[in-house]
Amino acid sequence: MSRATAASISHDALRHNLAEVRRRAPNSRVMAVVKADAYGHGLERVATTLRDADAFGVAALSDAERIRSVGLDNRIVLLSGFDEPADLPIMRRLKLDAVVHCDEQLRMLELDAGDSVSDPLRLWVKLDTGMNRLGFRPERAAELQQRLRGLSNVHLDLQWMSHLARSDEFDVPSTPEQLAAFDAALRDIDGDRSLANSAAVLGWPASHRDWIRPGGALYGMSVVDGKTGADFGLKPAMSLHTRLIAVKQVRAGDCVGYGGAHVCDREGRIGIAAIGYGDGYPRLAPAGTPVLVDGKVSRIVGRVSMDLMAVDLDACPEAKVGSPVLLWGPELPIETIASAAGTISYELACGITRRVRFIDA
Ligand SMILES: Cc1ncc(COP(=O)(O)O)c(C=O)c1O
């Protein structure tokens, strides 16, 4: 029998979440962010299900190749742009939009302009309004427009974007300040605008503009502290589950797992579930982190190991070898596990490893 550990991906949930972000931003087009293998959910399956999106956002040329290979002709935006001149013909072949965020990319475009006048590239100019990651200083917008519009290999219609650093905090001034800096820089410049990631779609309507760029929300995940995707009307798209492969009878004083980290305070039963950090479950999830065994809330005991974890069966008297174990999913928010492990839901979903089977649900 194959290993029971699997990630089920709900296509209904993906479709629901796309509809939900559209409902929240009815006047914006949607660039569905599917980088990092669609946040660990599987790029081809997600892009196919979300093919009604107006565009896809990816981080790597290879992601764009994968989307084209399943026959999708949506616009695709390479969110970090190109790295070297050899990327430019590939981008033309794949009909990609590119983000331009630095002077090195500008120079590559200027050198390329002499050679090619057909197939002008559609560009998104990225302004750094406060994140201090990628982007030009906002006051350079007019100069950038002039330089790029003078290039024969660049589409005349430029699009403008920025990224928000703290949109998941609904009560700090950072997002309005970034919006103001963006608006001031583009006061006399036309072209589509885009700023809103998922948290901004959910909490900052003023940021929606022409294009929203949700990632996590499409998968039903939240990065807003203390809130789950479901709190925003989203449906978790991934369920991570496995089965018990052993049940142990333990006595008071018995130690469980590496380092004897859990010492039993009484007689009872411990279940051994076929999942560990080798599957992408976080080793840093401490004892006490919830899991559902047979649909009932249980908890991890001892340390998570590579292939296995031990769970307390006190609350699950019916549990036996073969009983289902849910690590996260609609009935157990991934955000709860992420917060117990000191990380965010995105990292957990992206961290599912290749030995985990994916099931389309
Ligand atoms: C430029 C850009 N836009 C949009 C997103 C989507 O963010 P989120 O998944 O929080 O919606 C990301 C992801 O990090 C990004 O880098």
Ligand as a Chemical Component Dictionary entry (heavy atoms), coordinates in Angstrom:
data_LIG
# 
_chem_comp.id                   LIG 
_chem_comp.type                 NON-POLYMER 
_chem_comp.pdbx_formal_charge   0 
_chem_comp.three_letter_code    LIG 
# 
loop_
_chem_comp_atom.comp_id 
_chem_comp_atom.atom_id 
_chem_comp_atom.alt_atom_id 
_chem_comp_atom.type_symbol 
_chem_comp_atom.charge 
_chem_comp_atom.model_Cartn_x 
_chem_comp_atom.model_Cartn_y 
_chem_comp_atom.model_Cartn_z 
_chem_comp_atom.pdbx_ordinal 
LIG C1 C1 C 0 4.801  41.466 -6.124 1  
LIG C2 C2 C 0 3.809  40.581 -5.452 2  
LIG N1 N1 N 0 2.501  40.782 -5.652 3  
LIG C3 C3 C 0 1.566  40.014 -5.073 4  
LIG C4 C4 C 0 1.917  38.986 -4.215 5  
LIG C5 C5 C 0 0.835  38.155 -3.576 6  
LIG O1 O1 O 0 0.862  38.285 -2.180 7  
LIG P1 P1 P 0 -0.218 37.518 -1.299 8  
LIG O2 O2 O 0 0.058  36.062 -1.473 9  
LIG O3 O3 O 0 0.008  37.944 0.109  10 
LIG O4 O4 O 0 -1.535 37.881 -1.841 11 
LIG C6 C6 C 0 3.264  38.748 -3.972 12 
LIG C7 C7 C 0 3.654  37.681 -3.044 13 
LIG O5 O5 O 0 4.517  37.752 -2.256 14 
LIG C8 C8 C 0 4.235  39.569 -4.611 15 
LIG O6 O6 O 0 5.542  39.371 -4.397 16 
# 
loop_
_chem_comp_bond.comp_id 
_chem_comp_bond.atom_id_1 
_chem_comp_bond.atom_id_2 
_chem_comp_bond.value_order 
_chem_comp_bond.pdbx_ordinal 
LIG C1 C2 SING 1  
LIG C2 N1 SING 2  
LIG C2 C8 DOUB 3  
LIG N1 C3 DOUB 4  
LIG C3 C4 SING 5  
LIG C4 C5 SING 6  
LIG C4 C6 DOUB 7  
LIG C5 O1 SING 8  
LIG O1 P1 SING 9  
LIG P1 O2 DOUB 10 
LIG P1 O3 SING 11 
LIG P1 O4 SING 12 
LIG C6 C7 SING 13 
LIG C6 C8 SING 14 
LIG C7 O5 DOUB 15 
LIG C8 O6 SING 16 
# 
